[in-house]
Amino acid sequence: MKIIIDTEENLAKRAAQRYVELIKNKPNAVLGGATGSTPLGLYAELARLCKAGEISFKDVRTFNLDEYVGLDGSHDQSYRYFMNHNLFEHIDIDINNTRVPSGIDTAAAAEYDKEIEAAGGIDLQLLGIGVDGHIGFDEPGTPWDSVTHVVELEQNTREVNSRFFNSIDEVPTHAVTMGIKTIMNARSIILMAIGSSKAEIVKKFIQGPVTTDVPASILQLHPFVEVYLDEKAAALL
Ligand code: PGA
């Protein structure tokens, strides 16, 4: 695992350069997308670079990690909506080449890994991390061999995410998420964590045992993971 510690602004710039390099070498790269607060700086930087002509997503395909069950893409808290508004509308990607698991047709989850495989597999998967160690919506206890599936969200995850909804009652109880195996199949991975609320879990997943109690700890066994941290998230390392 390679650890990169820098300011939030520089992390976004440095991570964006990884995308520039990747797409320069492979214009039809397959990217794994993530939502949440953490990737917003990176997405803004990718949009800026695309407008400046330094990167093109014309032939890129994307697969997002997860989606809330029950929200369709027009719901402003759906992850499809998030991706459209925070990235896809600001870059030159063909929207037909972007995939987010369906929160409505949950049976389609069974096909998601096959679709990723048919696209050639994910070249670079972006991840955030939950304070409980989740990646995607793979909560503690998720088996290592899991593929894309429907999960019940932990109460704590719903509470953390309720900041985006009017009340916790509106936060969906279930989600569709790539499994741990789906994520580990990516050829390379960038995990970003920002802020002091992530410091404890960052220490655990990097320096603690590999255990399903801390889903992100499996990344210790992946051959190409870069972890981008600000000083606060890295404080306990
Ligand atoms: P965040 O979410 O980027 O909003 O902190 C990360 C996650 O829950 O995976």
Boltz pocket constraint, residues with backbone or C-beta under 6 A from the ligand:
constraints:
  - pocket:
      binder: B
      contacts: [[A, 35], [A, 36], [A, 37], [A, 38], [A, 39], [A, 128], [A, 129], [A, 130], [A, 131], [A, 134], [A, 135], [A, 136]]
      max_distance: 6.0
